[in-house]
Amino acid sequence: MKDKRSHFSRRIFLQNGIKGVAGAVIIPDLLKSKFYSGDDKTKNKFVYRTLGRTGLKLPVVSIGGPESPVLIETALDRGIIHINTSPEYNKGNQEIMIGKTLRDRPRTSFVIATGFAMWKRPQNQIKNYTKENIIESFEASLKRLQLKYVDIFYLMGVSGRETVLHSPFMEAMESLKKSGKARYVGLTVHQNEPEVLYASIDGKIYDVVLTAYNFRKIYRDEIKSAIAAAVKAGVGIIAMKTQAGVYWNQKTQEMINMKAALKWVLQDKNIHTAVPEFGSIEELYTGISVMEHLELTPEEKKDLRLEGRAPQSGLFCQHCQQCNSQCRGDFDIPTLMRSYMYKYGYHRPLKAKEAIRHIQSSHIICAICSFCSVQCRMGFDVRNRILDVIRLQDTPDDILVSSH
């Protein structure tokens, strides 16, 4: 782990993430005695929930997008079961790394999910996708993972009802499930979450929805209600984007209490597990320690500013789409804002680049636009953020990896 990342990890999870929590000091030497004891007491503290009609019993904390074998091995050794990945992460190389890391472990000892990325082409052109596209992508993922089957296979980045219920997509997912190569199928959603969640009920074939959900979502109550309806229909719910972008204010480096943010999500018992993207062993252990006491303390509630008006800005984009209608350009502004969050909130420039690979830099008119008409509801400086992250497309991957 590079010094820059290690320093970042400690700042988030030592200074903010564990504030006011007894017994959760995250220092490597102390961790060794606490987490590597022969009786492995940490596993006894795990809270499990059942993932809807799948029947899978998972700890409420899972792991998303792991970037190193050590992180995966440590997570599994400590009792985490579920790993979420994507063929888009590091151009499929993350799947290869995960496959190599898992190949000597019993297949029944872990639950793995991957999917088919819907953001490669605009979703208003869903007719350009075919059943064969999805199956071909699935088979490639299976080969990279060196597995005979995956536990969950998603349509990733779905943003509307039409996509959820598109016949070729449903046929592909049903086919994979019937083949036994995908035990369960589902959807992932970053925007229009309520619409997609309700559509998953009507689709009937979707077993799981991986949804963005956190305390900073402006319409979080609507998402909560849609989640409850989906769970009542038997759909398993997994939460992502739980940490809400890391910062309250990027300029002042005022950080969100990471541990409290994860607890807030898990307070909803309809969330069966969450998949934070831990970037270090310290972060992993802090995530695990959330299960020692799921209730938010008074100080943690205060940290999350649940009473009154929380500040705007920060790094978490609501994906409300209002910016797109204000801009005379034809490009995906919310995804560019998410890329900016990956770069400056999570310090993962390669993932930031991966998020915007599908966006044509030639379509970005910000450099020649004398006045930006976009008024972001979160107060983002949209134009300058776009100009910042779009440069990543011209930066070689190896440089981004070395700067991680």
C-alpha positions as CSV (number, residue, x, y, z in Angstrom):
1,M,0.0,0.0,0.0
2,K,1.4,3.3,-1.0
3,D,2.1,5.9,1.8
4,K,-0.4,8.3,0.3
5,R,-3.2,5.8,0.5
6,S,-2.2,4.6,4.0
7,H,-2.2,8.2,5.2
8,F,-5.6,8.8,3.6
9,S,-7.0,5.6,5.2
10,R,-5.9,6.5,8.7
11,R,-7.2,10.1,8.4
12,I,-10.7,8.9,7.5
13,F,-11.1,5.9,9.8
14,L,-9.0,7.1,12.8
15,Q,-9.9,10.7,12.9
16,N,-13.5,10.4,11.9
17,G,-14.6,6.9,11.3
18,I,-14.1,5.6,14.9
19,K,-14.8,8.8,16.9
20,G,-16.4,8.0,20.2
21,V,-16.4,4.2,19.7
22,A,-14.8,2.2,22.5
23,G,-12.6,-0.7,21.7
24,A,-12.1,0.3,18.0
25,V,-8.6,1.7,17.9
26,I,-7.3,0.8,14.4
27,I,-3.5,0.5,14.7
28,P,-1.9,-2.4,12.9
29,D,0.1,-3.8,15.9
30,L,-3.0,-3.7,18.1
31,L,-5.2,-5.2,15.3
32,K,-2.9,-8.2,15.3
33,S,-3.7,-9.1,18.9
34,K,-7.4,-8.3,18.5
35,F,-8.2,-9.9,15.2
36,Y,-5.7,-12.7,14.9
37,S,-6.5,-14.5,18.2
38,G,-6.9,-18.2,18.0
39,D,-10.6,-18.2,19.1
40,D,-11.4,-15.5,16.5
41,K,-13.9,-13.7,18.6
42,T,-14.8,-11.2,15.8
43,K,-16.7,-13.8,13.9
44,N,-19.0,-14.3,16.9
45,K,-20.0,-10.6,16.7
46,F,-21.2,-10.8,13.1
47,V,-24.8,-9.8,12.4
48,Y,-26.3,-11.9,9.6
49,R,-29.4,-11.2,7.5
50,T,-31.1,-13.3,4.8
51,L,-30.8,-12.0,1.2
52,G,-34.5,-12.1,0.3
53,R,-35.7,-15.2,-1.5
54,T,-32.2,-16.3,-2.3
55,G,-32.0,-17.7,1.2
56,L,-28.3,-16.6,1.4
57,K,-27.3,-15.7,4.9
58,L,-24.7,-12.9,4.8
59,P,-23.0,-10.7,7.3
60,V,-24.4,-7.2,7.1
61,V,-20.9,-6.0,6.0
62,S,-19.6,-7.3,2.7
63,I,-16.8,-6.0,0.5
64,G,-17.1,-4.3,-2.9
65,G,-14.4,-3.8,-5.6
66,P,-11.4,-5.2,-3.6
67,E,-8.1,-4.3,-5.2
68,S,-5.6,-6.7,-3.6
69,P,-5.4,-10.4,-2.8
70,V,-4.3,-9.5,0.8
71,L,-7.5,-7.5,1.3
72,I,-9.7,-10.4,0.0
73,E,-7.9,-13.1,2.0
74,T,-8.1,-11.0,5.2
75,A,-11.8,-10.3,4.6
76,L,-12.6,-14.0,4.1
77,D,-10.4,-15.1,7.0
78,R,-12.2,-12.6,9.3
79,G,-15.6,-13.9,8.3
80,I,-16.8,-11.8,5.4
81,I,-18.5,-13.9,2.8
82,H,-19.7,-11.8,0.0
83,I,-17.5,-10.1,-2.6
84,N,-18.9,-7.8,-5.3
85,T,-16.9,-7.0,-8.5
86,S,-17.4,-6.0,-12.1
87,P,-15.8,-6.7,-15.5
88,E,-15.4,-2.9,-15.7
89,Y,-13.0,-2.7,-12.8
90,N,-9.5,-2.4,-14.1
91,K,-10.6,-3.7,-17.5
92,G,-11.5,-7.1,-16.1
93,N,-8.2,-7.5,-14.3
94,Q,-9.9,-7.3,-10.9
95,E,-11.9,-10.4,-11.8
96,I,-8.7,-12.1,-12.8
97,M,-7.1,-11.2,-9.5
98,I,-10.1,-12.3,-7.5
99,G,-10.2,-15.6,-9.4
100,K,-6.6,-16.4,-8.6
101,T,-7.1,-15.4,-5.0
102,L,-10.1,-17.7,-4.5
103,R,-9.1,-20.7,-6.5
104,D,-7.8,-22.7,-3.5
105,R,-10.8,-21.9,-1.3
106,P,-13.9,-24.1,-1.1
107,R,-16.5,-22.8,-3.5
108,T,-19.1,-22.8,-0.8
109,S,-17.1,-20.6,1.4
110,F,-17.8,-17.4,-0.5
111,V,-20.5,-15.6,-2.4
112,I,-19.4,-13.7,-5.5
113,A,-21.3,-11.2,-7.7
114,T,-20.4,-9.6,-11.0
115,G,-22.5,-8.2,-13.9
116,F,-23.0,-6.7,-17.3
117,A,-22.2,-3.0,-17.5
118,M,-25.1,-1.0,-19.0
119,W,-23.2,2.3,-19.1
120,K,-21.0,1.5,-22.1
121,R,-23.8,2.9,-24.3
122,P,-26.5,5.4,-23.5
123,Q,-29.5,3.7,-22.0
124,N,-31.9,5.5,-24.4
125,Q,-30.3,3.2,-27.0
126,I,-31.0,-0.1,-25.2
127,K,-32.2,-1.7,-28.4
128,N,-28.5,-1.7,-29.4
129,Y,-27.9,-4.4,-26.7
130,T,-28.8,-8.0,-27.4
131,K,-29.3,-11.1,-25.3
132,E,-26.1,-12.4,-26.8
133,N,-24.2,-9.3,-25.6
134,I,-25.1,-10.1,-22.0
135,I,-24.4,-13.8,-22.2
136,E,-21.0,-13.2,-24.0
137,S,-20.0,-10.8,-21.2
138,F,-21.1,-13.2,-18.6
139,E,-19.1,-16.1,-20.0
140,A,-16.0,-13.8,-20.2
141,S,-16.4,-12.9,-16.5
142,L,-16.8,-16.6,-15.6
143,K,-13.6,-17.4,-17.4
144,R,-11.7,-14.6,-15.7
145,L,-13.0,-15.6,-12.3
146,Q,-12.1,-19.3,-13.0
147,L,-15.5,-20.3,-11.7
148,K,-18.2,-22.7,-12.9
149,Y,-20.9,-20.4,-11.6
150,V,-21.4,-17.0,-9.9
151,D,-23.8,-16.5,-7.1
152,I,-25.3,-13.2,-8.4
153,F,-25.2,-11.7,-11.9
154,Y,-26.4,-8.1,-12.4
155,L,-27.5,-5.8,-15.1
156,M,-25.2,-3.0,-13.8
157,G,-26.0,0.7,-13.9
158,V,-29.7,0.4,-14.7
159,S,-31.5,3.8,-14.5
160,G,-35.2,3.2,-15.5
161,R,-38.2,0.9,-15.7
162,E,-37.8,0.4,-19.4
163,T,-34.4,-1.1,-19.0
164,V,-35.4,-3.4,-16.2
165,L,-38.3,-4.8,-18.2
166,H,-36.6,-4.9,-21.6
167,S,-37.4,-8.4,-23.1
168,P,-33.9,-9.3,-24.4
169,F,-32.4,-8.5,-21.0
170,M,-34.9,-10.5,-19.1
171,E,-34.5,-13.4,-21.5
172,A,-30.8,-13.3,-21.1
173,M,-31.0,-13.3,-17.3
174,E,-33.6,-16.1,-17.2
175,S,-31.4,-18.1,-19.5
176,L,-28.3,-17.7,-17.3
177,K,-30.3,-18.6,-14.2
178,K,-31.8,-21.7,-15.8
179,S,-28.3,-22.8,-16.9
180,G,-27.2,-22.8,-13.3
181,K,-24.2,-20.7,-14.1
182,A,-25.8,-17.7,-12.3
183,R,-27.6,-18.9,-9.2
184,Y,-29.4,-15.6,-8.8
185,V,-29.8,-12.5,-11.0
186,G,-30.3,-8.8,-10.2
187,L,-29.9,-5.2,-10.9
188,T,-27.6,-2.4,-9.8
189,V,-28.8,1.2,-9.6
190,H,-27.2,4.6,-9.0
191,Q,-30.1,6.9,-9.9
192,N,-33.9,6.7,-10.1
193,E,-33.6,4.1,-7.4
194,P,-37.3,4.0,-6.4
195,E,-38.4,3.5,-10.1
196,V,-35.9,0.7,-10.6
197,L,-36.8,-1.0,-7.3
198,Y,-40.5,-1.0,-8.1
199,A,-39.8,-2.3,-11.6
200,S,-37.7,-5.2,-10.1
201,I,-40.9,-6.3,-8.4
202,D,-42.9,-6.2,-11.6
203,G,-40.1,-8.0,-13.5
204,K,-40.5,-11.0,-11.1
205,I,-37.2,-12.6,-12.3
206,Y,-34.8,-10.3,-10.3
207,D,-33.7,-11.8,-7.0
208,V,-31.4,-9.0,-5.8
209,V,-31.1,-5.2,-6.2
210,L,-27.8,-3.5,-5.4
211,T,-28.8,0.1,-4.8
212,A,-27.2,3.4,-3.9
213,Y,-28.4,4.3,-0.4
214,N,-27.0,6.7,2.2
215,F,-27.9,9.3,4.8
216,R,-27.1,12.2,2.3
217,K,-29.6,11.1,-0.4
218,I,-32.1,13.9,-0.6
219,Y,-34.9,11.5,-1.5
220,R,-33.8,8.7,0.9
221,D,-37.3,8.3,2.4
222,E,-38.6,7.4,-1.1
223,I,-35.8,4.9,-1.5
224,K,-36.5,3.4,1.9
225,S,-40.2,2.9,1.0
226,A,-39.3,1.3,-2.4
227,I,-36.8,-1.0,-0.6
228,A,-39.4,-2.1,1.9
229,A,-41.8,-2.9,-1.0
230,A,-39.1,-4.9,-2.8
231,V,-38.2,-6.9,0.3
232,K,-41.9,-7.7,0.9
233,A,-41.9,-9.1,-2.7
234,G,-38.9,-11.3,-1.8
235,V,-36.1,-9.2,-3.4
236,G,-32.8,-9.2,-1.6
237,I,-31.3,-5.7,-1.0
238,I,-27.7,-4.8,-1.0
239,A,-26.5,-1.2,-0.4
240,M,-23.7,0.6,-2.1
241,K,-22.4,4.2,-2.0
242,T,-23.0,4.0,1.8
243,Q,-20.1,6.4,2.7
244,A,-21.7,9.3,0.8
245,G,-18.5,10.6,-0.8
246,V,-16.2,10.8,2.3
247,Y,-16.2,14.7,2.6
248,W,-18.6,17.2,3.9
249,N,-16.4,19.8,2.4
250,Q,-13.5,19.0,0.1
251,K,-11.8,22.4,0.3
252,T,-11.6,22.3,4.1
253,Q,-11.1,18.5,4.2
254,E,-13.9,18.2,6.6
255,M,-14.8,14.5,6.6
256,I,-17.9,12.5,7.2
257,N,-17.9,10.0,10.0
258,M,-17.4,6.9,7.9
259,K,-18.4,4.4,10.6
260,A,-21.5,6.3,11.5
261,A,-22.5,6.5,7.8
262,L,-22.3,2.7,7.4
263,K,-24.3,2.3,10.6
264,W,-27.0,4.6,9.3
265,V,-27.5,2.4,6.3
266,L,-27.6,-0.8,8.4
267,Q,-30.2,0.6,10.7
268,D,-32.7,-0.3,8.0
269,K,-33.2,-4.0,8.5
270,N,-34.4,-4.3,4.9
271,I,-30.8,-3.7,3.9
272,H,-29.5,-7.3,4.0
273,T,-25.8,-6.4,3.5
274,A,-23.7,-3.4,2.3
275,V,-20.6,-3.4,0.1
276,P,-18.3,-0.6,1.1
277,E,-15.1,-0.5,-1.0
278,F,-12.4,-0.9,1.6
279,G,-9.1,0.4,0.4
280,S,-6.9,-0.9,3.2
281,I,-6.8,-3.4,6.1
282,E,-7.5,-0.6,8.5
283,E,-10.7,0.3,6.7
284,L,-11.7,-3.3,6.5
285,Y,-11.4,-3.8,10.2
286,T,-13.3,-0.7,11.0
287,G,-16.1,-1.9,8.7
288,I,-16.2,-5.2,10.5
289,S,-16.2,-3.4,13.9
290,V,-19.5,-1.7,12.9
291,M,-21.2,-5.0,13.8
292,E,-20.1,-4.8,17.4
293,H,-22.8,-2.2,17.9
294,L,-25.1,-1.3,15.0
295,E,-27.0,1.4,16.9
296,L,-25.9,4.9,16.3
297,T,-24.6,6.7,19.4
298,P,-25.8,10.2,20.2
299,E,-22.4,11.5,19.1
300,E,-22.6,9.6,15.8
301,K,-26.1,11.0,15.1
302,K,-24.6,14.5,15.8
303,D,-21.7,13.7,13.4
304,L,-24.2,12.8,10.6
305,R,-26.1,16.1,11.2
306,L,-29.4,14.2,11.0
307,E,-31.2,17.1,12.7
308,G,-31.5,20.3,10.7
309,R,-30.0,21.1,7.4
310,A,-26.7,19.4,6.4
311,P,-24.2,21.3,4.3
312,Q,-24.2,21.0,0.6
313,S,-21.2,20.5,-1.7
314,G,-19.0,17.6,-0.6
315,L,-18.4,14.9,-3.2
316,F,-21.6,12.8,-3.3
317,C,-23.7,13.4,-6.5
318,Q,-27.4,12.8,-6.1
319,H,-27.7,11.6,-9.7
320,C,-30.9,13.7,-9.9
321,Q,-30.2,14.4,-13.6
322,Q,-31.3,18.1,-13.3
323,C,-27.8,19.1,-14.6
324,N,-28.2,17.3,-17.9
325,S,-31.3,19.2,-18.8
326,Q,-29.6,22.5,-18.0
327,C,-26.5,21.8,-20.2
328,R,-26.4,22.4,-23.9
329,G,-23.8,19.6,-24.2
330,D,-24.7,16.0,-24.7
331,F,-22.8,14.0,-22.1
332,D,-23.4,12.3,-18.8
333,I,-22.7,14.9,-16.1
334,P,-23.7,12.7,-13.1
335,T,-21.2,10.0,-14.1
336,L,-18.5,12.7,-14.4
337,M,-19.3,13.9,-10.9
338,R,-19.1,10.3,-9.6
339,S,-15.7,10.0,-11.3
340,Y,-14.6,13.2,-9.5
341,M,-15.7,11.6,-6.2
342,Y,-13.6,8.4,-6.9
343,K,-10.6,10.6,-7.6
344,Y,-10.7,13.0,-4.7
345,G,-12.9,11.2,-2.1
346,Y,-11.6,7.7,-2.4
347,H,-8.2,8.6,-4.0
348,R,-8.8,5.9,-6.7
349,P,-7.9,7.6,-10.0
350,L,-8.0,4.4,-12.0
351,K,-11.5,3.7,-10.9
352,A,-12.3,7.4,-11.7
353,K,-11.0,6.8,-15.2
354,E,-12.9,3.6,-15.6
355,A,-16.2,5.3,-14.7
356,I,-15.9,7.7,-17.6
357,R,-14.3,5.5,-20.3
358,H,-17.6,5.5,-22.3
359,I,-17.8,9.3,-22.4
360,Q,-16.4,10.8,-25.5
361,S,-14.0,13.6,-24.5
362,S,-14.7,15.3,-27.9
363,H,-18.3,15.8,-26.7
364,I,-17.2,17.8,-23.6
365,I,-17.8,21.5,-24.5
366,C,-16.8,22.9,-21.1
367,A,-13.4,24.2,-22.3
368,I,-15.1,26.3,-25.0
369,C,-18.2,27.3,-23.0
370,S,-17.7,30.8,-21.7
371,F,-20.5,30.5,-19.2
372,C,-21.7,27.4,-17.4
373,S,-25.5,27.4,-17.1
374,V,-25.6,24.4,-14.7
375,Q,-26.8,25.2,-11.2
376,C,-26.1,22.0,-9.2
377,R,-28.5,21.4,-6.3
378,M,-25.5,20.2,-4.3
379,G,-23.5,23.3,-5.1
380,F,-20.9,21.5,-7.2
381,D,-18.6,23.6,-9.5
382,V,-19.7,21.3,-12.4
383,R,-17.6,22.9,-15.2
384,N,-14.3,22.8,-13.3
385,R,-14.9,19.3,-12.0
386,I,-15.5,18.0,-15.5
387,L,-12.4,19.7,-16.9
388,D,-10.4,18.1,-14.0
389,V,-11.5,14.5,-14.4
390,I,-11.8,14.3,-18.2
391,R,-8.0,14.6,-18.4
392,L,-7.8,11.2,-16.8
393,Q,-8.8,9.7,-20.2
394,D,-5.4,10.8,-21.6
395,T,-3.5,9.5,-18.6
396,P,-2.0,5.9,-19.0
397,D,-3.4,3.4,-16.6
398,D,0.0,2.4,-15.1
399,I,0.6,6.0,-14.0
400,L,-2.8,6.1,-12.3
401,V,-2.0,2.8,-10.6
402,S,1.3,4.0,-9.3
403,S,-0.3,7.2,-8.0
404,H,-2.9,5.2,-6.1
